Amino acid sequence: KHSAGNRLILLYLLDQYRLPKDFESLLWLSQVQQAEGMKIGVEHFRSQMPRTMGSLYWQINDCWPVASWAGTDYYGTWKALHYYARRFYSPVLVAPVEDGKNLKVYGISELNRPVDGDFYCGVFTYDGDVVQDSEISVRLEPRSSRILLEKSLDELRKDRAPEEVYLYCELKKAGETLSSNVFHFTPLKRVSLPEPEIRPEVFERDGRMIVRLGAARLAKTVYLSAPGFKGRFSDNFFDVVPGRQYEVSFISSTPVDTASFKKALKIVSLRETY
């Protein structure tokens, strides 16, 4: 209904990303752009606890088939925003927030008990080299936000150009990742992303299809789909960082044949959209 809607979507998208190669990629990337915008806003609000103690976004669902700002469509299909929301509203969150020439990485907890864990932060080239990294033990107090790391952007990059490197951080407890995040020093339209070389494994566990992913280089905003199969993935539209494995399950109300599912599985990342 918005007379300038398509034009505005494209203009905002091209602020951050390269022009998609086809219409399908444009639709996909417009969802990612929406989700990333919401992520920036929510993570900023959450980092400001106790000044801000909550946020709501418009909107969760659509009551008719339409191109809109909803997180799920008319049929209940999860868009990128809905998957993102599970992560940026996670009870425990690590959130890099740019503040002028500095970057602050916040540890945020909505829990009623302290959280003790290991905070890891590293800067990497898009080709996979380590520029610098560190790991420390931290405690997050109940219902609080604290700065876990604060450095200038120049110090983090170590003389590397903004389009050459990215930052990855995570908070782990007893080997389990509670939250992880990726920060880019420049809009991704200026980054020549190398081929990530995503390595998938598909197998069955407890009657459910599992997809295990690894990558040689950063795979940005990985999207899984299985055309012809009714169901959804437990997670989607996520980053795959080299050296780490990611597992997602396919949630379906009917039995799924492993061989057929593996053949139908499609994996797309930002690199494949242009």
C-alpha contacts under 8 A as a table, 3 or more apart, distances in Angstrom:
res1	aa1	res2	aa2	distance
1	K	5	G	7.78
2	H	5	G	4.90
3	S	6	N	7.98
4	A	7	R	5.36
4	A	8	L	6.12
5	G	8	L	5.23
5	G	9	I	6.21
6	N	9	I	5.17
6	N	10	L	6.27
7	R	10	L	5.24
7	R	11	L	6.13
8	L	11	L	5.03
8	L	12	Y	6.08
9	I	12	Y	5.40
9	I	13	L	6.03
9	I	30	S	6.98
10	L	13	L	5.01
10	L	14	L	6.10
10	L	30	S	7.92
11	L	14	L	5.29
11	L	15	D	6.56
12	Y	15	D	5.25
12	Y	16	Q	7.31
13	L	16	Q	5.72
13	L	17	Y	5.90
13	L	29	L	7.77
13	L	30	S	6.63
13	L	33	Q	6.26
14	L	17	Y	5.07
14	L	18	R	6.05
14	L	19	L	6.51
14	L	189	K	7.71
15	D	187	P	7.58
15	D	189	K	7.82
16	Q	187	P	4.90
16	Q	188	L	5.84
16	Q	189	K	5.56
17	Y	187	P	6.93
17	Y	188	L	5.56
17	Y	189	K	4.17
17	Y	190	R	7.95
18	R	188	L	7.68
18	R	189	K	4.75
18	R	274	Y	6.94
19	L	26	L	7.91
19	L	274	Y	6.73
20	P	23	F	7.51
20	P	25	S	5.60
20	P	26	L	5.39
20	P	29	L	7.68
20	P	273	T	5.34
20	P	274	Y	4.92
21	K	25	S	6.50
21	K	26	L	7.60
21	K	273	T	5.92
21	K	274	Y	4.67
22	D	25	S	5.40
22	D	26	L	6.32
22	D	273	T	7.77
23	F	26	L	4.93
23	F	27	L	6.34
24	E	27	L	5.27
24	E	28	W	6.32
25	S	28	W	5.04
25	S	29	L	5.98
25	S	273	T	5.34
25	S	274	Y	7.98
26	L	29	L	5.18
26	L	30	S	6.06
26	L	273	T	7.89
27	L	30	S	5.26
27	L	31	Q	6.65
28	W	31	Q	5.44
28	W	32	V	6.64
29	L	32	V	4.91
29	L	33	Q	6.09
29	L	270	L	7.95
29	L	273	T	7.85
30	S	33	Q	5.05
30	S	34	Q	6.29
31	Q	34	Q	5.20
31	Q	35	A	6.26
31	Q	79	K	6.77
31	Q	80	A	5.62
31	Q	81	L	6.98
32	V	35	A	5.07
32	V	36	E	6.05
32	V	80	A	5.83
32	V	81	L	7.30
32	V	221	T	7.82
32	V	237	F	7.77
33	Q	36	E	5.22
33	Q	37	G	6.23
34	Q	37	G	5.25
34	Q	38	M	6.39
34	Q	69	W	7.52
34	Q	81	L	6.78
35	A	38	M	5.21
35	A	39	K	6.08
35	A	80	A	5.96
35	A	81	L	4.30
35	A	82	H	7.97
35	A	84	Y	6.28
36	E	39	K	4.92
36	E	40	I	6.29
36	E	81	L	7.89
36	E	84	Y	7.97
37	G	40	I	5.34
37	G	41	G	6.54
38	M	41	G	5.22
38	M	42	V	6.11
38	M	57	Y	7.86
38	M	81	L	7.64
39	K	42	V	5.31
39	K	43	E	5.93
39	K	84	Y	7.15
39	K	85	A	7.49
39	K	88	F	6.22
40	I	43	E	5.43
40	I	44	H	6.15
41	G	44	H	5.26
41	G	45	F	6.32
42	V	45	F	5.11
42	V	46	R	6.12
42	V	55	S	6.93
42	V	88	F	6.91
42	V	89	Y	7.88
43	E	46	R	5.10
43	E	47	S	6.06
43	E	88	F	6.47
43	E	95	A	6.17
43	E	97	V	7.77
44	H	47	S	5.18
44	H	48	Q	6.62
44	H	97	V	6.75
45	F	48	Q	5.40
45	F	49	M	7.41
45	F	52	T	6.02
45	F	53	M	7.81
45	F	54	G	7.35
45	F	55	S	7.25
46	R	49	M	5.83
46	R	52	T	6.73
46	R	53	M	6.92
46	R	54	G	6.98
46	R	108	I	7.19
46	R	145	S	7.55
47	S	95	A	7.42
47	S	106	Y	6.25
47	S	107	G	7.85
47	S	108	I	6.64
47	S	145	S	5.75
47	S	146	R	7.69
48	Q	51	R	5.60
48	Q	52	T	5.65
48	Q	53	M	7.94
48	Q	145	S	6.99
49	M	52	T	5.05
49	M	53	M	5.69
49	M	144	S	6.12
49	M	145	S	5.66
50	P	53	M	5.68
50	P	144	S	6.99
50	P	145	S	7.74
57	Y	60	I	7.87
58	W	69	W	7.35
58	W	70	A	7.06
59	Q	69	W	6.51
59	Q	70	A	4.79
59	Q	71	G	6.41
60	I	70	A	5.07
60	I	71	G	4.77
60	I	72	T	6.04
60	I	82	H	7.69
61	N	70	A	5.05
61	N	71	G	5.90
61	N	72	T	4.90
61	N	73	D	5.92
61	N	74	Y	6.82
61	N	76	G	7.60
62	D	65	P	7.01
62	D	66	V	7.44
62	D	68	S	7.86
62	D	70	A	6.09
62	D	72	T	6.87
62	D	73	D	5.49
62	D	74	Y	4.93
63	C	74	Y	5.73
64	W	74	Y	5.38
65	P	73	D	7.02
65	P	74	Y	5.19
65	P	75	Y	7.86
66	V	73	D	7.77
66	V	74	Y	7.60
70	A	73	D	6.58
70	A	81	L	7.98
71	G	78	W	6.53
71	G	79	K	5.43
71	G	80	A	7.14
71	G	81	L	5.05
71	G	82	H	4.83
72	T	75	Y	7.80
72	T	76	G	5.49
72	T	77	T	5.40
72	T	78	W	4.63
72	T	79	K	5.33
72	T	81	L	7.95
72	T	82	H	6.52
73	D	76	G	5.26
73	D	77	T	5.45
73	D	78	W	6.84
73	D	79	K	7.10
74	Y	77	T	7.46
77	T	232	R	7.96
78	W	81	L	7.76
78	W	82	H	5.73
78	W	83	Y	6.94
79	K	82	H	5.59
79	K	83	Y	6.93
80	A	83	Y	5.40
80	A	84	Y	6.16
80	A	236	N	7.41
80	A	237	F	6.00
81	L	84	Y	4.94
81	L	85	A	5.94
82	H	85	A	5.08
82	H	86	R	6.66
83	Y	86	R	5.45
83	Y	87	R	7.05
83	Y	235	D	6.36
83	Y	236	N	6.18
83	Y	237	F	6.89
84	Y	87	R	5.29
84	Y	88	F	6.22
84	Y	237	F	7.39
85	A	88	F	5.14
85	A	89	Y	5.63
85	A	90	S	7.97
86	R	89	Y	5.54
86	R	90	S	5.95
87	R	90	S	5.00
87	R	93	L	7.87
87	R	179	S	7.63
88	F	93	L	6.99
89	Y	93	L	7.71
90	S	93	L	5.99
90	S	179	S	7.70
91	P	108	I	7.86
91	P	109	S	5.72
91	P	110	E	5.03
91	P	111	L	6.39
92	V	107	G	7.55
92	V	108	I	5.67
92	V	109	S	4.53
92	V	110	E	6.47
92	V	111	L	7.50
92	V	178	L	6.49
92	V	179	S	6.52
93	L	106	Y	7.92
93	L	107	G	5.95
93	L	108	I	5.07
93	L	109	S	6.49
93	L	171	L	7.97
93	L	178	L	7.37
93	L	179	S	5.29
93	L	180	S	7.45
94	V	105	V	6.70
94	V	106	Y	5.54
94	V	107	G	4.73
94	V	108	I	6.27
94	V	169	C	7.34
94	V	170	E	6.63
94	V	171	L	6.81
94	V	179	S	5.94
94	V	180	S	6.21
94	V	181	N	6.60
95	A	105	V	5.45
95	A	106	Y	5.13
95	A	107	G	6.69
95	A	108	I	7.81
95	A	181	N	6.54
96	P	103	L	6.64
96	P	104	K	5.67
96	P	105	V	4.13
96	P	106	Y	6.27
96	P	181	N	7.40
96	P	182	V	7.75
96	P	183	F	6.47
97	V	103	L	5.85
97	V	104	K	5.29
97	V	105	V	6.13
97	V	106	Y	7.55
98	E	101	K	7.46
98	E	102	N	6.08
98	E	103	L	4.57
98	E	104	K	6.30
99	D	102	N	5.16
99	D	103	L	5.75
99	D	104	K	6.96
100	G	103	L	7.83
101	K	152	S	5.76
101	K	153	L	5.87
101	K	154	D	7.90
102	N	150	E	6.92
102	N	151	K	5.60
102	N	152	S	4.01
102	N	153	L	5.26
103	L	149	L	7.91
103	L	150	E	5.69
103	L	151	K	5.63
103	L	152	S	5.97
103	L	153	L	6.07
104	K	147	I	6.41
104	K	148	L	7.55
104	K	149	L	5.73
104	K	150	E	4.49
104	K	151	K	6.84
105	V	147	I	5.78
105	V	148	L	5.62
105	V	149	L	5.09
105	V	150	E	6.43
106	Y	145	S	6.48
106	Y	146	R	5.48
106	Y	147	I	4.41
106	Y	148	L	5.51
106	Y	149	L	7.19
107	G	140	L	6.75
107	G	145	S	5.69
107	G	146	R	5.41
107	G	147	I	6.19
107	G	148	L	6.07
108	I	140	L	6.98
108	I	143	R	7.58
108	I	144	S	5.87
108	I	145	S	4.35
108	I	146	R	6.58
109	S	115	V	7.79
109	S	140	L	6.46
109	S	141	E	7.18
109	S	142	P	6.23
109	S	143	R	5.26
109	S	144	S	5.56
109	S	145	S	6.52
110	E	142	P	6.47
110	E	143	R	4.40
110	E	144	S	6.81
111	L	114	P	7.38
111	L	142	P	5.40
111	L	143	R	5.70
112	N	142	P	4.83
112	N	143	R	6.33
113	R	141	E	6.94
113	R	142	P	4.98
114	P	139	R	6.69
114	P	140	L	5.62
114	P	141	E	4.63
114	P	142	P	5.16
115	V	139	R	5.51
115	V	140	L	5.00
115	V	141	E	6.56
115	V	142	P	7.61
116	D	137	S	7.41
116	D	138	V	5.86
116	D	139	R	4.45
116	D	140	L	6.48
116	D	173	K	6.92
117	G	137	S	5.80
117	G	138	V	5.57
117	G	139	R	6.46
117	G	171	L	6.44
117	G	172	K	5.47
117	G	173	K	4.57
117	G	174	A	7.47
118	D	135	E	6.67
118	D	136	I	5.66
118	D	137	S	4.46
118	D	138	V	5.98
118	D	171	L	5.66
118	D	172	K	5.21
118	D	173	K	6.30
119	F	135	E	5.49
119	F	136	I	5.35
119	F	137	S	6.09
119	F	138	V	6.50
119	F	148	L	7.90
119	F	169	C	7.38
119	F	170	E	5.92
119	F	171	L	4.59
119	F	172	K	6.53
120	Y	133	D	7.43
120	Y	134	S	5.86
120	Y	135	E	4.31
120	Y	136	I	6.67
120	Y	169	C	5.49
120	Y	170	E	5.36
120	Y	171	L	6.40
121	C	133	D	5.57
121	C	134	S	5.65
121	C	135	E	6.48
121	C	167	L	7.24
121	C	168	Y	5.80
121	C	169	C	4.21
121	C	170	E	6.59
122	G	130	V	7.35
122	G	131	V	7.49
122	G	132	Q	5.63
122	G	133	D	3.86
122	G	134	S	6.43
122	G	167	L	5.73
122	G	168	Y	5.43
122	G	169	C	6.36
123	V	130	V	6.29
123	V	131	V	5.37
123	V	132	Q	5.40
123	V	133	D	6.22
123	V	156	L	6.92
123	V	157	R	7.10
123	V	165	V	6.64
123	V	166	Y	5.69
123	V	167	L	4.40
123	V	168	Y	6.36
124	F	127	D	7.97
124	F	128	G	6.07
124	F	129	D	5.50
124	F	130	V	4.62
124	F	131	V	5.28
124	F	132	Q	7.23
124	F	165	V	5.40
124	F	166	Y	5.60
124	F	167	L	6.36
124	F	168	Y	7.77
125	T	128	G	5.26
125	T	129	D	5.19
125	T	130	V	6.59
125	T	131	V	6.92
125	T	164	E	5.56
125	T	165	V	4.21
125	T	166	Y	6.42
126	Y	129	D	7.48
126	Y	164	E	6.15
126	Y	165	V	5.74
126	Y	166	Y	7.01
126	Y	193	L	6.65
126	Y	194	P	6.96
126	Y	217	R	6.60
126	Y	218	L	6.42
127	D	194	P	6.68
127	D	217	R	6.02
127	D	218	L	7.91
128	G	216	A	7.39
128	G	217	R	5.48
128	G	218	L	7.39
128	G	242	P	7.02
130	V	133	D	7.30
131	V	157	R	7.45
131	V	158	K	7.38
132	Q	156	L	7.75
138	V	148	L	7.86
140	L	144	S	7.00
140	L	145	S	7.49
140	L	146	R	7.36
141	E	144	S	5.76
141	E	145	S	7.95
147	I	150	E	6.97
151	K	155	E	6.52
151	K	156	L	6.64
152	S	155	E	5.21
152	S	156	L	6.39
153	L	156	L	5.18
153	L	157	R	6.27
153	L	185	F	7.78
154	D	157	R	5.22
154	D	158	K	6.14
154	D	159	D	6.68
155	E	158	K	5.25
155	E	159	D	7.67
157	R	160	R	5.17
157	R	161	A	7.26
157	R	162	P	7.23
157	R	165	V	6.91
160	R	164	E	6.39
160	R	165	V	7.01
161	A	164	E	5.36
161	A	165	V	7.18
162	P	165	V	6.03
162	P	166	Y	7.94
162	P	184	H	7.93
162	P	185	F	5.08
162	P	186	T	5.70
163	E	185	F	6.82
163	E	186	T	5.99
163	E	188	L	7.77
163	E	190	R	6.14
163	E	191	V	5.00
163	E	192	S	7.77
164	E	191	V	7.07
165	V	184	H	7.36
165	V	185	F	7.16
166	Y	182	V	7.15
166	Y	183	F	5.90
166	Y	184	H	4.88
166	Y	185	F	6.28
167	L	182	V	5.64
167	L	183	F	5.01
167	L	184	H	6.49
168	Y	180	S	7.43
168	Y	181	N	5.89
168	Y	182	V	4.60
168	Y	183	F	6.48
169	C	180	S	5.59
169	C	181	N	5.47
169	C	182	V	6.54
170	E	177	T	6.85
170	E	178	L	7.55
170	E	179	S	5.62
170	E	180	S	4.00
170	E	181	N	6.38
171	L	177	T	5.91
171	L	178	L	5.64
171	L	179	S	5.46
171	L	180	S	6.39
172	K	175	G	5.83
172	K	176	E	5.23
172	K	177	T	4.28
172	K	178	L	5.42
172	K	179	S	7.27
173	K	176	E	5.24
173	K	177	T	6.54
173	K	178	L	6.88
177	T	180	S	7.10
182	V	239	D	7.80
184	H	187	P	7.03
184	H	188	L	7.46
186	T	190	R	6.97
186	T	191	V	7.79
187	P	190	R	5.95
187	P	191	V	7.38
188	L	191	V	5.00
189	K	192	S	7.83
193	L	196	P	7.98
193	L	271	R	6.17
194	P	217	R	7.31
194	P	271	R	7.41
195	E	217	R	7.24
195	E	271	R	6.80
196	P	215	A	5.81
196	P	216	A	5.68
196	P	217	R	4.52
196	P	218	L	5.73
196	P	219	A	5.19
196	P	271	R	7.81
197	E	215	A	5.48
197	E	216	A	5.55
197	E	217	R	6.85
198	I	213	L	6.77
198	I	214	G	5.80
198	I	215	A	4.33
198	I	216	A	6.81
198	I	219	A	7.16
199	R	213	L	5.63
199	R	214	G	5.13
199	R	215	A	5.74
200	P	211	V	6.56
200	P	212	R	5.64
200	P	213	L	4.66
200	P	214	G	6.66
201	E	211	V	5.63
201	E	212	R	5.03
201	E	213	L	6.50
202	V	209	M	7.01
202	V	210	I	5.72
202	V	211	V	4.72
202	V	212	R	6.50
202	V	258	T	7.48
202	V	262	K	6.26
203	F	209	M	5.91
203	F	210	I	5.39
203	F	211	V	6.76
203	F	258	T	6.67
204	E	207	G	6.14
204	E	208	R	5.49
204	E	209	M	4.69
204	E	210	I	5.79
204	E	258	T	6.89
205	R	208	R	5.37
205	R	209	M	6.49
205	R	210	I	6.65
207	G	255	P	7.71
208	R	249	S	6.66
208	R	250	F	6.51
208	R	251	I	7.06
208	R	252	S	7.95
208	R	256	V	7.65
209	M	249	S	5.60
209	M	250	F	5.32
209	M	251	I	7.79
209	M	256	V	7.23
209	M	258	T	7.03
210	I	247	E	6.71
210	I	248	V	5.79
210	I	249	S	4.43
210	I	250	F	6.42
211	V	247	E	5.64
211	V	248	V	5.41
211	V	249	S	6.17
211	V	250	F	7.89
212	R	245	Q	6.72
212	R	246	Y	5.56
212	R	247	E	4.40
212	R	248	V	6.62
213	L	240	V	7.57
213	L	245	Q	5.64
213	L	246	Y	5.13
213	L	247	E	6.35
214	G	240	V	6.70
214	G	241	V	7.63
214	G	242	P	6.77
214	G	243	G	7.34
214	G	244	R	6.38
214	G	245	Q	5.00
214	G	246	Y	6.63
215	A	218	L	6.73
215	A	219	A	6.70
215	A	240	V	6.54
215	A	241	V	6.76
215	A	242	P	5.29
215	A	243	G	7.48
216	A	242	P	5.38
216	A	243	G	7.62
217	R	241	V	6.74
217	R	242	P	5.26
218	L	239	D	7.19
218	L	240	V	5.90
218	L	241	V	4.94
218	L	242	P	5.94
219	A	222	V	6.32
219	A	239	D	5.75
219	A	240	V	5.03
219	A	241	V	6.62
219	A	269	S	6.07
219	A	270	L	7.42
219	A	271	R	7.62
220	K	238	F	7.03
220	K	239	D	4.79
220	K	240	V	6.63
220	K	269	S	5.55
220	K	270	L	5.47
220	K	271	R	7.32
221	T	236	N	7.99
221	T	237	F	4.61
221	T	238	F	4.58
221	T	239	D	4.84
221	T	240	V	7.71
221	T	269	S	5.44
221	T	270	L	6.10
222	V	236	N	6.72
222	V	237	F	4.91
222	V	238	F	5.19
222	V	239	D	5.88
222	V	240	V	7.05
222	V	267	I	6.84
222	V	268	V	5.69
222	V	269	S	4.42
222	V	270	L	7.27
223	Y	236	N	5.50
223	Y	237	F	4.81
223	Y	238	F	7.19
223	Y	267	I	5.73
223	Y	268	V	5.13
223	Y	269	S	6.12
224	L	233	F	7.50
224	L	236	N	6.35
224	L	237	F	7.71
224	L	265	L	7.10
224	L	266	K	5.80
224	L	267	I	4.85
224	L	268	V	6.65
225	S	233	F	7.98
225	S	265	L	5.90
225	S	266	K	5.25
225	S	267	I	6.70
226	A	229	F	5.77
226	A	261	F	6.88
226	A	264	A	5.31
226	A	265	L	4.62
226	A	266	K	6.12
227	P	264	A	6.18
227	P	265	L	7.32
228	G	264	A	7.61
229	F	256	V	7.99
229	F	261	F	7.72
230	K	252	S	6.35
230	K	253	S	7.98
231	G	250	F	6.80
231	G	251	I	5.44
231	G	252	S	4.45
231	G	253	S	7.18
232	R	250	F	5.71
232	R	251	I	5.30
232	R	252	S	6.81
233	F	236	N	6.50
233	F	248	V	6.54
233	F	249	S	5.66
233	F	250	F	4.41
233	F	251	I	5.81
234	S	248	V	5.62
234	S	249	S	5.36
234	S	250	F	6.21
234	S	251	I	6.61
235	D	238	F	7.46
235	D	248	V	5.95
235	D	249	S	7.71
240	V	244	R	7.43
240	V	245	Q	7.69
240	V	246	Y	7.13
241	V	244	R	5.99
252	S	255	P	7.24
252	S	256	V	7.71
256	V	260	S	7.90
256	V	261	F	6.86
257	D	260	S	5.47
257	D	261	F	5.99
258	T	261	F	5.14
258	T	262	K	6.03
259	A	262	K	5.21
259	A	263	K	6.29
260	S	263	K	5.16
260	S	264	A	6.27
261	F	264	A	5.11
261	F	265	L	6.02
262	K	265	L	5.27
268	V	271	R	7.98
268	V	272	E	6.25
269	S	272	E	5.67
269	S	273	T	7.29
270	L	273	T	5.47
270	L	274	Y	7.87
271	R	274	Y	6.58
